[in-house]
């Protein structure tokens, strides 16, 4: 039995060896089992997979255009401060107003705005870190990605800032005739919202809105006086009037003129830029837009 | 009326003309500023200063492509090219022209990833390696070419008005006139090997095309048949040039080696002028012989691949519908409603959005029903569609080859309810849970993820991808929470990424990368009915097979093993996978059982085999000397406004022969010998074309023996001036456009093509004629008034289209209206003409169409004067011609009658015609000259003259009927020539006569 088994093993080994040898004659199955699951064969294809050394176009410009770098950096700082301040403001608002029934309908919105401001602030932190790496002569491959995210996040927050007006109005109505320490935090929150919104109006160049918020500010200024106000104003001070002014006149304006941002801002406005682009094209280039079609090789 | 118009009418006409030209000043100074950045190596022109940020990157990639080619071809063309950076369409693209100046047009948009036909890395890197190959192939010279270029001053642009220009053009740039497969084949080969193995030479789609053809027993196109039939009637249209060219070049490299391939393509001192002769010189065999060798090789090669695939059990696919859909979008299935929708385009029918009944139990589709036609299709996918289940709306993209728009179709009412122009959105997907639509916008070269509200009025920007990243194949989960898409990275790597809606709402834009492949694709992945997995296709095994990705475990499994290819899958609730099966005529919906496969073989890529026999290909992408990098600051400071007046250059001159009217000469004409001079700016915004000639041997007066003409164009303006203008085609007659005398004319023509296939033009012109012997429009109508002025204003437009394989428009409509007036002998002779055409495909066979044309005209001047009538007669083709072939369609044609034989003060005309299916030739003729197709037309006219007004006594009715046959011939690939024969007979108004027509249309 043992001998028989030994013979069987020898025959088996021989069969495998012969079979293996024959497989070369018949081509065999060229299986590459470097894939998940079974023995699925991957098509063999030359690939050098070299790293593309090209920098993103925005990064290239930032490295080579000092004025552009400085204005972008200034604007990024400004936006980051604004988003950090808003994040804190919304958080405090939720904290102070959570027990007041009048504020319940806007809690979800406040929560959402808080998350938006926080995430945008994070994106801005990352973008700013990229700018700093560039300033130090290092590569910053993620800068464009994070700055894109930051611009979109900021624009989204900016487009929903009517929330500030609603928070103020509800606070004002709620505080009517009420005075006392327990109402001070809410009064402070409302005042800080008025400051934030006034700054927004300043950034948007809306004198009418500035005037509106100035009046609102004076309505409740002096009613509060809690620690919250000092805390929030410290955050807002980062985006002070002077900085805002500089931001509007230099940084923010330049930032908006940058093509990347311009595209996005206009896209947010319902695609005006794109529609403009398309409709003027014919008028500007009759006969030229089909140049590609006239060139027979592609 | 009676010849002299009332003073009031005169004043009105003059006021009208003033009003017409009053805005001229604003037209003279174009609103658009054109910018340029110039170096010794190239000039880049662009139309938005914001795009200057792309210039350093563009220049680096251009320099890289150029230097890599210099290493290969030893010398490269010395002329510094002119590049145009544009954002005029939504899919990335580029094109090269070398006549008269080397021009490279680069469109900024990301490449179209439909069916992943063309593997690509970062788009500019890819494009310049491809496009610069064209520059070298078409523009590299030897001493002989340079000699001709010196003689003509540059490279002559062929102009059908001066057909001898084609001869000079061929001598100047002979390789430009090689067929498209020749150019695209080597360009795809180079894009691949200069791109580190990313390109069509190693493309899965190319392999699939040939494997499928052989499996189905289809004959491969011959080297001539490819041009006559393959590039026009195949569902992939012009893309077959890429497929066959790349394949044949791969075969040459594999069998005969890379060095010989370079010898064949390189324009060296000892190379032959005609590409096929050069082929014979290098390979020692004719091109046809080696092409046939390749066909035989391909059959055997693919047979082996097919056998190898069959070593593992093949997936059993069952047809869901017994119809091939041609080029089609992924089908959208609504299992609840039992319906499916797709955008399809197959030979013989216009592109359309269709609906199928879906039997979910059996997994079959019922009879296809057309919902609407699609304006402006794209290759392979036809259009992008989205389905609003609750609102019962279908949304698709139109103008897919330009800036895309959206069309909203109400399924309840069965009609289009809304059209939105210039949306620039693609890969649309309706989120039925959130009642909104997602899509990807391409603008300024950047992909943006956007979301439309349900009314499609507002759109919100959600995410912007960095420049250089291309995004495609977007899908939204059934609960609206997850959004997936494929992302093509800078190195050609492919990833499946996923956003979560809840994150996006909170401005958290971090996405999850679900799966990545470094050297293959992940395309058309869609959520299963329960959102637990994604199902899509990949060329991982070399065959487009269906794969699934489990969203929980991220396990990636193979679901199919087929010999042809499967695309656009959908995992249905009945456990079947619905997909599109690739066939040589297009896609067919099929279904197969969902089952994870453990084993399958891959195929061998011919490009890989070419690499294995030529390992040196790996070195082609290595730059021996680094290219000097250009920084942004340097570019930004050097951007200047492009001024066509300053950029205009002498672009060539050549001798020419043409004809001039001579009543006593043979055929009523005399030959004129002369010289052409051309001046253009590189963008052709400003051009000057001059001709001077003499005919001292003519019987004309001495003043009619000298000839000169000038045509000056600036943007939309054209100034024409001529003294005894000549025409090459007058040498042959019977029509003559040359006239004794002189004229000066100023015209403005505005063309509008952005809403293609709907196009419209308008224009106006004024002219002064002096010393004339006949009317400018009517050669047989002489007048005693030799000096007069004319003014003309027109508008015309239409939307016509042809299906795949057509040779002319097969359906649609056209309209035109034109007002024309003479001012002769102090009198105005205005006339008005309006016309409209409508055509449709006949429900018999393919490409048989019927067209109806109606026209009406009224002259307001004195009917007794030559100026006061419109004249009809003849086919209006010349024996040798350069105009429209089927000239019997023109308003003034009346085949059977003599030219200008019938005069009318007012008229009504109706024309009906049937155009029959063209018969295409395959593998007939020589490489230098081959017939393309033959087509037959039947037509009839009814012309009623002087039906109203004070000339009713001249009322007459003419009927004409006839037939015409056209045979298109192609010389040197680009020069299309049509031989036409016709016969027609006319009855009525005292006429009963016939007329034969023979015409050879050049260029």
Interface residues (C-beta under 8 A of the other chain):
Chain A: X29 X30 X31 X32 X35 X36 X37 X38 X39 X40 X41 X42 X43 X44 X45 X46 X47 X48 X49 X50 X51 X52 X54 X55 X56 X57 X58 X60 X61 X63 X64 X65 X112 X115 X116 X117 X119 X120 X123 X144 X145 X148 X149 X151 X152 X153 X155 X156 X157 X259 X260 X262 X263 X264 X267 X268 X270 X271 X273 X274 X275 X277 X278 X279 X280 X281 X282 X283 X284 X285 X286 X287 X288 X289 X290 X291 X292 X294 X295 X296 X297 X298
Chain B: X30 X31 X32 X47 X48 X50 X51 X53 X54 X56 X57 X60 X61 X84 X86 X87 X88 X89 X93 X94 X95 X96 X97 X103 X105 X107 X121 X122 X125 X134 X138 X180 X183 X184 X196 X197 X198 X202 X204 X308 X311 X402 X403 X421 X422 X423 X424 X441 X443 X444 X446 X448 X450 X457 X458 X459 X460 X461 X462 X463 X464 X465 X466 X467 X468 X490 X491 X493 X505 X506 X507 X508 X509 X518 X519 X520 X539 X540 X541 X542 X543 X555 X556 X557 X558 X596 X597 X598 X599 X600 X601 X602 X603 X604 X605 X607 X608 X611 X617 X618 X621 X631 X632 X633 X634 X636 X683 X685 X715 X716 X749 X750 X751 X752 X753 X754 X974
